[in-house]
Amino acid sequence: MTELPANRHAIIIHMKIQRTKKIGVFDSGFGGLDILRGIIQENGEYDYLYLGDTARTPYGTRSQEIIYEFTKQAIDFLFAKNCELIIIACNTASAEALRKIQKNYIPKKYPHKKVLGVLIPAVESALEKTINKKVGIIATASTVRSCAFTKEIHKRDTSIRVYEQACPLLVPIVEAGEKYHKATDIILREYLQPLQKKHIDTLILGCTHYGLLESKIKKILGKDVAIISEARTVPKKLKLYLHNHSSLEQTLSKKSSLLFYSTDLTENFQTLGSMFFGKKINVKKITLQ
Ligand code: DGL
C-alpha cells in the first residue's frame, strides 16, 4: 500500500493519479488485437494500452530464453506507461515466459502490479466443456514445446487426455491474408487429423491468430467438437477477475480510451491491424530494450 499524503489537497491529487491507471495488453504482433477487441466489448469502460512487438514477431519459433527477455521488456514498457495490470495476450509468451515472470520478476520489480496470461482462461473453459475428457490444443511450435497447456490442465484434472498439435504454417497463412487459399483447407485438415483420430470433444485455439480460421476449423471438426476461443473466454474471465479484485479495479481509470504501440510500422500494419481489431487503428512506434 502506498502511503497517503497528509493534507487534503495533496490527498485529492494523489487519488486522481491513482485513478489514471490503465490495463496493458501485450502480444508479439497483431494477433492480440482480436483478444483486445473481445476485452473491450466486455469491459469497455477501462483505458487500454496495446503493445505489439511487430519488429520481432513471430515469437512462436523462438527460444524460451529470448521470449522471456522480450516479454520482460514489454512489461517494463507498459508499467512505465502507468499500467496497473497487464494481460499477455500472446499464447507463446504466456506459455514460455509468464510463470517465470510472475514468480521471479514481478515480486522483485513490481510487487504491487499484476500480470495475467491467456492460457488459464482457455484451460478453465475447456474443462467446463469437455465430456469425454479428451482435449486438443493447436498452437505455435514454442507453445507446444513448453507443454504449458498440458501442465495447466493436469494441475486441475489429471484424468484429462491432452493432445497438443503444433501448427507452424497457420500464423504465416493468416498474416499473408491467405485464409481463402485452397492450400489453407488442406493444411488445416492435415493438422487437425491427428486430433480427430484421438476423438477429442474440445479444441483450444491456443494461438492469437487461429480465431480468424475458426469457421474453417469448425467445418472440419463438425458440431460435436467444442471450440474454445480466447477472444471469447479471456474477456469474461477478466471481468470476473476485476470483480474479485475490487481494490485494483478501483484504481483503474474509466474513460474508455485506447492507445496502440508497436515496435515496427510496416505497410500492412493497417490492413492486419484492422483485420484483427475490426476497425482502423492509429499506431505509435516505440523501441523496446
Ligand atoms: N501471438 C502468438 C501466439 O499467440 C502467435 C504469433 C507469434 O508466433 O508470435 O502464440
Boltz pocket constraint, residues with backbone or C-beta under 6 A from the ligand:
constraints:
  - pocket:
      binder: B
      contacts: [[A, 27], [A, 28], [A, 29], [A, 31], [A, 32], [A, 57], [A, 58], [A, 59], [A, 60], [A, 61], [A, 89], [A, 90], [A, 91], [A, 92], [A, 93], [A, 140], [A, 143], [A, 171], [A, 206], [A, 207], [A, 208], [A, 209]]
      max_distance: 6.0
